[in-house]
Amino acid sequence: MRFLGIKMKAKVLRLSLILIVFSCLFQKASAQHGNEWINYNQQYIKISVGKTASYRIDYFTLIDAAIDLGFNLSAQDPRKIQMFHNGAEVPIYVAGEADGKFNSYDFIEFYGEINDGQLDKGLYENPGDQPHDRLSLITDSTAYYLTFGTSGTPLRLKNYGNSSYGSYTAQPFFLQEEFKTYSDDYFYGEPYPIISNTGTTNLYFSEYTTGEGHSSRRFGFGQGSVGPIRTETINSKFYEPSGPAPVLSYKFYGVTD
């Protein structure tokens, strides 16, 4: 059995996802091609991200990219800088933009996230067969695109400062999500057995089918299982008993030998 779906066929289980609080749903916008955000009169600097973290781009890093693209960074207005990811603009912090010049001590900061499986949904014959969208089937790397816009007001992260902490009322608790995905093994989806005089051969369709994706090692009583029982520990950091009780969600699927 494997953790991943909710559908169980037989003896062997694999884990694919443990999720606390809630799960996410991605829906493709109809009649959208994914390139509507691109202004073909502007140039874009591609920034690859392979880890969820805060990133800083300094003047000297940016000027090298500007030279490669053939434009003068010093002549650009940093107040027009925009950043896009997955077809949507994301807010950034631009230090020193108020003077309208990108100086050698200026920099850009943004919060970047690794690639997930939202775009993989289109690979499945039935999008509902995707086990989850927390882990990409292809790569964990993604790209953010930086450009100098010509119109509109770019999204910004703002500095916030307040030292009057004594006037604040302490909150008794906050909600936090913890999740765990598995990539120990890969399940190729529901097989289609072909029976002949020489035995049975499992065939798989080229499109992605039920449950296909990364998973844990098999566990249960079937062939190839690592054992009948698998124990998983999820840490509830800073758990506050006065708040709502934790909610545990998980997905699994089963296969026969």
ZANU-429149 format. One record per atom (N, C-alpha, C): y, z, x. Coordinates in steps of 0.05 Angstrom, whole numbers, plus 32768, in hexadecimal, padded with zeros to 4 digits. Example, Ala and Ser with C-alpha at 12.3 -4.5 7.8 and 13.67 -1.06 7.14 Angstrom:
ZANU-429149
7F8E809C8108/7FA6809C80F6/7FBE809C8108/7FD3808E8101/7FEB808F8111/8001809D8102/
***
This chain:
ZANU-429149
7FE880008011/800080008000/801980008012/802F7FF68008/80487FF58016/805E7FFE8004/8072800C800F/808A80128000/809B7FF98000/80A57FF27FE8/80B87FDB7FE6/80BD7FD37FCA/80AA7FCD7FBA/80AF7FC37F9F/80AE7FD97F8B/80A27FD77F75/809B7FEC7F63/80807FE47F57/80797FCB7F5D/80617FBF7F53/804B7FC77F67/80347FD17F5E/801F7FD87F70/80057FCA7F67/7FF97FBB7F79/7FE17FAC7F73/7FC87FBC7F7A/7FC77FC97F91/7FAE7FD67F98/7FB17FEB7FAD/7FA37FE87FC4/7F9C7FFF7FD4/7FAF80057FEB/7FBE7FF27FF4/7FCD7FF6800E/7FEB7FF68009/7FF8800A8013/8015800D800F/802580088028/803E7FFE8026/80507FFD803C/806B80068033/807980148044/8095801C803F/80A880068046/80BC80018036/80D17FEF803D/80EC7FFB803B/80F0800E8028/810B80198024/810980348017/811780488022/811C80618014/813980638010/814280697FF7/815E80697FF1/816580827FE1/817A808F7FE9/818380A77FDA/819D80A07FCC/81A180A97FB4/81B880A67FA3/81B7808D7F92/81B980757F9E/81B8805D7F8E/81B180457F9F/81A9802F7F93/81A380167FA1/81B880027F99/81BC7FED7FAB/81D17FD97FA7/81C57FC07F9B/81D57FB27F8C/81CD7F997F80/81E17F847F88/81D87F6D7F92/81EA7F577F99/81E67F407F86/81FC7F367F7C/81FA7F1F7F6A/820B7F087F75/81FF7EF17F75/820E7ED97F7F/82217ED07F69/823A7ECA7F72/824D7EBF7F5F/82467EA37F58/82477E9C7F3E/82407E817F36/82557E6E7F3E/824D7E557F43/825F7E3F7F4A/826F7E457F63/82657E567F75/82727E5B7F8F/82617E507FA5/826E7E457FBA/825F7E397FD0/82617E4B7FE9/82717E5F7FE9/82737E728000/82887E6B8014/82957E548012/82A97E4D8026/82C57E4C801A/82C97E588002/82E37E577FF5/82F87E668004/82F07E798015/83037E898024/83107E7B803C/83047E648044/830D7E56805C/83267E468056/833A7E498066/83527E388066/834F7E25807E/834A7E0C8078/83447DF9808E/835C7DF1809E/83737DFB8098/838B7DF780A8/83907E0E80BC/837E7E2180BC/837F7E3880CE/83687E3880E1/836B7E4680F8/83567E49810B/834A7E668108/83307E69810E/83237E82810A/83157E8A8124/83177EA4812A/83097EAF8141/82F17EBE8137/82D97EB78140/82C07EC38138/82BB7EDC8148/82B57EF2813A/82AF7F0B8147/82937F14813E/82807F148150/82657F1C8148/82617F3A8149/82537F448135/824E7F618133/82307F66812F/82257F78813F/82087F7E813D/82037F9B8138/82187FAA8132/82157FC7812E/822B7FD0811B/82247FE28108/82387FED80F6/824980028105/82637FFC8108/8274800D8119/829180048115/82A380148121/82BF800C8122/82C47FFC813B/82D37FE68139/82D77FD48150/82F57FD18156/82FB7FCE816F/83177FC98178/83187FAF8188/832B7F9E8181/83307F858190/834B7F87819D/834C7F8881B7/83657F8B81C5/83727F6F81CB/838A7F7081D5/83997F5881DB/838B7F4581EE/837F7F508203/83737F3F8217/83597F32820E/834B7F3F81FC/83337F3281F0/833C7F1C81DD/83517F2181CE/835A7F0D81BA/83677EF581C7/83757EFA81DE/83837EE381EA/836F7ECF81F6/83587ED98200/83447EC7820A/833A7EB581F4/83357EC081DC/832C7EB081C6/83417E9C81BD/835B7EA581BE/83717E9481B6/83737E7C81C9/836F7E8181E3/83707E6B81F6/835A7E5681F1/83427E6181EB/832C7E4F81E5/83327E3D81CD/83407E4881B9/83477E3981A1/83607E2881A5/836E7E2C81BB/83867E1C81C1/839F7E2381B3/83A37E3D81AC/83BD7E4581A1/83C87E5D81B0/83E37E5F81AE/83F27E7481BC/83F27E8E81AD/83E47EA281B7/83E37EBC81A9/83FE7EC981A7/840F7EC681BB/84297ED381BC/843B7EC881A6/84367EB0819C/84477EA48188/843D7EAA816B/84277EBA8169/841C7EC0814F/84277EDB8145/842B7EDD812B/84357EF5811E/841D7F078116/84197F1E8122/84027F2F811C/84027F3980FF/84187F3980F2/841A7F4180D6/840B7F2E80C4/84047F1780CE/83F57F0280BF/83D77F0280C5/83CE7F1480D6/83B27F1480DE/83A17F1C80C6/838C7F0C80C1/83787F1280AC/835C7F1280B8/834A7F2180AB/832E7F2180B3/831D7F1D809B/83087F0C809E/82F67F068088/82D97F0C8090/82C97F14807C/82AD7F188080/829E7F128066/828A7F028068/827A7EFA8051/828B7EEF803A/82A07EE08042/82B07ED2802E/82C67EE38022/82CA7EFC802B/82DF7F0D8020/82F07F198037/830A7F1D8031/831B7F298044/83157F478047/83167F51805F/83117F6D8064/832A7F798070/83307F93806A/83487F9F8075/83457FA68093/835B7FA380A2/835B7FA980BF/83737FB980C6/83727FC580DD/838A7FD480E7/83947FC480FF/83AE7FBE80FF/83BB7FAE8114/83D17FC08121/83CC7FCA8138/83DF7FDC8146/83F67FCB8151/840E7FD3814C/84267FC58158/842E7FAC814A/84257FA88131/842C7F8F8124/84487F8E8118/84557FA68117/846F7FA88109/84857F968116/84837F918131/84977F81813E/84927F63813C/847C7F5B812E/84767F3F812A/846C7F318143/84647F408157/84597F348170/843F7F438178/842C7F348182/84137F40818B/84167F4481A9/841E7F5D81B1/84237F6481CD/840A7F6D81DB/840B7F7081F5/83F47F768206/83E87F9281FF/83F87FA481F3/83EE7FBE81EC/83E67FC081CF/83E77FAB81C0/83DF7FAB81A4/83C17FA781A2/83B67FAE818B/83997FAA8187/83937FA98169/837B7FA08163/83717F9E8147/83587FB08145/83567FBF812F/833E7FCF812A/83337FC8810E/83197FC8810C/830C7FC380F2/82F17FD180F2/82E67FD480DA/82CC7FE080D6/82B87FCA80D0/82A57FC680E2/82917FB180E0/82767FBC80D8/82687FAD80C7/824D7FB580BF/82397F9F80C6/82207FA880CD/820C7F9480D4/82047F8380BB/81F77F6E80C1/81EE7F5C80AB/81D97F6A809A/81DA7F668080/81C57F70806E/81B77F598061/81A87F5F804C/81987F4A803F/81A47F3E8026/81BE7F428022/81CA7F378009/81C77F198007/81CC7F0B801D/81CB7EEE801D/81AE7EE4801C/819B7EF58023/817F7EED8022/81747EE88006/81827EF37FF2/81797EF17FD7/81747ED47FCE/81847EC27FD9/81817EA67FD2/81687E997FDD/815A7EA67FEF/81427E9B7FFB/812A7E9F7FE8/812C7EB17FD5/81167EB77FC3/81167EA57FAB/80FD7E9C7FA3/80FB7E8C7F8C/81057E9B7F73/80FE7EB57F72/81097EC77F5E/81197EDD7F6D/81347EDD7F6A/81437EF17F7A/813A7F0E7F75/812F7F137F5E/81257F2E7F58/810D7F367F69/81017F237F77/80EA7F297F88/80F27F357FA4/810C7F337FAA/81157F3F7FC4/81117F5D7FC3/81037F687FD7/80FD7F857FD6/81177F967FD6/81297F8F7FE8/81437F9D7FE9/81567F8C7FFA/81707F927FF9/81837F838008/81907F93801E/81837FA88027/818F7FB9803C/81897FAE8058/81767F9D805B/816E7F938076/816A7F758074/81777F678086/81757F498086/815A7F418091/814F7F2C8085/81367F20808F/813A7F1080A9/81537F0880AE/81597EF580C3/81647F0280DC/817A7F1180D9/81887F1D80F0/819A7F3480E6/819E7F4880F8/81B17F5E80F1/81CD7F5780FA/81D17F418108/81EC7F398111/81FB7F2A80FB/82157F2E80FA/82267F2080E7/82407F1980F5/82517F0A80E7/826A7F0080F4/82827F0780E2/82977F1080EF/82B17F1480E3/82C47EFF80EE/82D67EF580DE/82E87EDF80E6/83057EE880E4/83137EE580FB/832F7EED80FD/83407ED480FD/83567ED580EE/83687EBE80EC/83857EC880E8/83977EB680ED/83B47EBB80E7/83BB7EAC80CE/83BF7EBB80B8/83C47EAF809E/83E07EA4809C/83E57E948088/83FF7E888084/840D7E91806A/83FE7E9F8059/84097EA88040/83FB7EC28037/84077ECF8023/83FB7EE78019/83FF7F00802A/83F57F168022/83F77F2F8030/83DC7F38803A/83D77F378054/83BC7F3E805F/83B57F5B8058/839B7F618056/83927F7C8050/83947F8D806A/839D7FA68067/83A17FB7807D/83967FD38078/838C7FDF808E/83867FFB808F/839F800A8098/83A6801F808A/83BF802D8090/83B98048809E/83CC805080B0/83CB806A80BC/83D2807F80A6/83C4809680A8/83CA80AB8095/83CC80C580A5/83E280D480A0/83E680ED80AE/83F08102809A/83E38119809A/83EB812F8088/83E081498094/83F2815B809C/83EA817480A8/83EB818B8094/83F18186807B/83F3819B8067/83D881A1805B/83C581A8806C/83AA81AC8062/83A881C5804F/83BA81D88053/83B981F08043/83BD81EC8026/83CA81D6801F/83CF81D18002/83B881C27FF5/83A481BA8004/838D81AC7FF8/837981BF7FEC/836D81B77FD6/835781C57FC9/833D81BA7FD4/832D81CC7FE0/831481C37FEC/830081B97FD6/82F481A37FDB/82DF81987FC9/82C581A67FCE/82B681AE7FBA/829D81BD7FBE/828781AC7FCA/828881917FC6/827281807FD1/827C81637FD0/826D81517FDD/827281357FDB/825681277FDB/8255810F7FD1/823C81007FCF/823980EE7FE8/822180EE7FF2/821B80DE800A/820080D08006/81FE80B7800F/81E680A8800D/81D880A68028/81BF80AB8028/81AE80A78040/819880938038/8193807F8049/817E806D8043/816E8066805C/8156805D8058/81458056806E/8135803D8068/8137802A8079/812880118076/81118010808B/80FF7FFE8086/80E87FFB8098/80E47FDF80A1/80DE7FDC80BB/80D97FC180C6/80C27FC180D9/80AF7FD380D5/80987FD580E7/80867FBC80E4/80877FB080CD/80757F9A80C7/80847F8680B5/80777F7080B0/80837F5C809E/806E7F52808A/80757F548070/80637F4B805B/806B7F2F8052/80597F1C8051/805F7F00804B/805F7EFA802E/80607F0E801D/80617F088000/80457F067FF4/80457EFF7FDB/802C7EFE7FCC/801C7EE57FD4/80037EEA7FDD/7FF27ED37FE6/7FE67EC57FCE/7FDF7EAC7FD3/7FD17E9C7FBE/7FB67E937FCA/7FA07EA17FC3/7F867E9C7FCF/7F7A7E817FC7/7F6F7E737FDA/7F617E5A7FD5/7F437E607FDC/7F327E5D7FC9/7F167E637FCC/7F067E497FD1/7EF67E497FE6/7EE67E327FEC/7ECA7E3B7FF4/7EB97E287FFB/7E9E7E2F8004/7E9D7E3F801D/7EB27E3D802D/7EB27E4B8047/7EC07E668045/7ECB7E6D802E/7ED97E87802C/7EF37E84801D/7F047E988020/7F1E7E9A8012/7F347E988027/7F477E878022/7F5E7E848033/7F787E8A8023/7F897E9C802E/7FA27EA28021/7FB87E8F8029/7FC57E838016/7FDB7E71801B/7FF57E7E8011/800B7E77801E/80257E828017/80397E6C8012/80497E6E7FFD/805E7E5A7FF8/80747E5C800C/80827E458010/80987E458023/80B07E568019/80B47E577FFF/80C97E687FF5/80C07E857FF6/80D37E977FF6/80CD7EB47FF7/80C37EBD7FDC/80AE7ECE7FDC/80A27ED67FC3/80A27EF57FC1/80937EFF7FAD/80947F1B7FA6/808F7F2D7FBE/80A37F3F7FC4/80A07F537FD8/80A27F4A7FF5/80A77F307FFA/80A87F278015/80C07F348024/80BA7F3D803C/80CF7F49804C/80C37F5E805F/80D67F6C806D/80CE7F81807F/80C37F998071/80B07FA7807E/80A47FBF8071/80997FD18087/808E7FE8807E/80817FFA8090/80657FEF8096/80577FFE80A8/803A7FF880AC/802B7FFF8092/80157FF3808E/80047FF98077/7FFA80158078/7FF880228061/7FEA803B805F/7FDB803C8044/7FC6804B8043/7FB4804C802C/7F98804B8036/7F86803E8027/7F6A803D802E/7F6080208033/7F72800D8034/7F6A7FF18038/7F687FEA8055/7F5F7FD1805A/7F5B7FC78075/7F777FC58083/7F787FCE809C/7F917FCD80AB/7FA37FE480A6/7F9B7FF78096/7FAC800E8090/7FAD802180A7/7FC4802F80AB/7FC6804280C1/7FBD805E80B7/7FB58061809E/7FAC807A8094/7FB1807C8077/7FA480908069/7FA68092804C/7FC1809E8043/7FCF80AC8055/7FE880BA804D/7FFE80B48061/801680B18057/802D80AD8068/804280C1805F/804D80D08072/806180E5806C/807C80DC8077/809180DD8067/80AB80D5806F/80BE80ED806A/80D180F0807C/80E58106807A/810180FA8077/810F81028063/812B80F9805E/813C81128061/814E81128074/816081298078/817781298065/817B813F8057/819281418045/81A881508055/81B981428063/81CD814E8073/81E2815C8062/81E98174806A/81FF8183805E/81F981878040/81E0818B8038/81DA818E801C/81E881A68010/81F581A27FF9/820381B87FEB/81F581BD7FD0/81E981D47FCD/81DA81DA7FB4/81EA81D97F9A/820581DD7F9D/821581DD7F85/821B81C17F7A/821581AD7F89/821981917F81/820181867F71/8202816D7F69/81EC81617F5B/81D281617F6C/81BC81627F5F/81A281617F6E/819F81467F7B/819381457F93/818E812B7FA0/817D81197F90/818180FF7F92/817280EB7F84/816480DA7F99/814A80D77F96/813980C87FA9/812F80AF7F9B/813480987FA8/812A807E7F9E/811980727FB4/810480647FAD/80F480577FC1/80E7803E7FB5/80DF802C7FC6/80D180137FBE/80B780107FCD/80A380077FC0/808A80027FCE/807B7FEB7FBF/80687FDF7FCD/80577FCC7FC0/803B7FCE7FCB/80287FC37FBD/800C7FC67FC5/7FFF7FAB7FC9/7FEB7FAB7FDA/7FDB7F927FDE/7FBE7F9A7FE0/7FAC7F877FDA/7F907F8B7FDD/7F887F817FF8/7F707F888000/7F657F7E801A/7F607F608018/
***
